[in-house]
């Protein structure tokens, strides 16, 4: 059985984005493409309706590319348990309203027992200040949190 990976929205965003002139962002884009091209088949990939909805936003051409990259990836359902956990995460992490979807990504991944959550969101998800609180909140609610990381960290 392959390890399971929840793909958060920043992954398809970096995957199809126009090349950045910023050396750090360009490196993230390259790591994402490398994972997608050479390593993703080593994992069972999953997304949620939040990933699809967020991927629809922005410039139409780029949204179409993001959505195309997600075709064939299994979609995890929202559940009452994931909704309740997301609300706990929002409160515990003090997330602003515009970042509440980040809590739903984490909650859905935890409730569906994902091994990993892959993201470039280092503000509200893959952030050392947040990770401890994310892990504690998931465990207090009876769920094992996924290991959160970037494509660089996973490969």
Secondary structure as the mmCIF struct_conf table of DSSP 4:
data_model
#
loop_
_struct_conf.conf_type_id
_struct_conf.id
_struct_conf.beg_label_comp_id
_struct_conf.beg_label_asym_id
_struct_conf.beg_label_seq_id
_struct_conf.end_label_comp_id
_struct_conf.end_label_asym_id
_struct_conf.end_label_seq_id
HELX_LH_PP_P HELX_LH_PP_P1 UNK A 2 UNK A 2
STRN STRN1 UNK A 3 UNK A 7
HELX_RH_AL_P HELX_RH_AL_P1 UNK A 9 UNK A 16
BEND BEND1 UNK A 17 UNK A 17
HELX_LH_PP_P HELX_LH_PP_P2 UNK A 18 UNK A 20
BEND BEND2 UNK A 21 UNK A 22
HELX_RH_AL_P HELX_RH_AL_P2 UNK A 23 UNK A 34
HELX_RH_PI_P HELX_RH_PI_P1 UNK A 35 UNK A 39
HELX_RH_3T_P HELX_RH_3T_P1 UNK A 40 UNK A 42
STRN STRN2 UNK A 43 UNK A 48
HELX_RH_AL_P HELX_RH_AL_P3 UNK A 49 UNK A 55
TURN_TY1_P TURN_TY1_P1 UNK A 56 UNK A 56
BEND BEND3 UNK A 57 UNK A 58
HELX_RH_AL_P HELX_RH_AL_P4 UNK A 60 UNK A 70
TURN_TY1_P TURN_TY1_P2 UNK A 71 UNK A 72
STRN STRN3 UNK A 74 UNK A 76
HELX_LH_PP_P HELX_LH_PP_P3 UNK A 77 UNK A 78
HELX_RH_AL_P HELX_RH_AL_P5 UNK A 80 UNK A 93
TURN_TY1_P TURN_TY1_P3 UNK A 94 UNK A 94
HELX_RH_3T_P HELX_RH_3T_P2 UNK A 97 UNK A 99
HELX_RH_AL_P HELX_RH_AL_P6 UNK A 100 UNK A 111
TURN_TY1_P TURN_TY1_P4 UNK A 112 UNK A 113
BEND BEND4 UNK A 115 UNK A 115
STRN STRN4 UNK A 116 UNK A 118
TURN_TY1_P TURN_TY1_P5 UNK A 122 UNK A 125
BEND BEND5 UNK A 126 UNK A 126
HELX_RH_AL_P HELX_RH_AL_P7 UNK A 128 UNK A 140
TURN_TY1_P TURN_TY1_P6 UNK A 141 UNK A 142
HELX_LH_PP_P HELX_LH_PP_P4 UNK A 144 UNK A 146
STRN STRN5 UNK A 147 UNK A 149
HELX_RH_AL_P HELX_RH_AL_P8 UNK A 151 UNK A 154
#
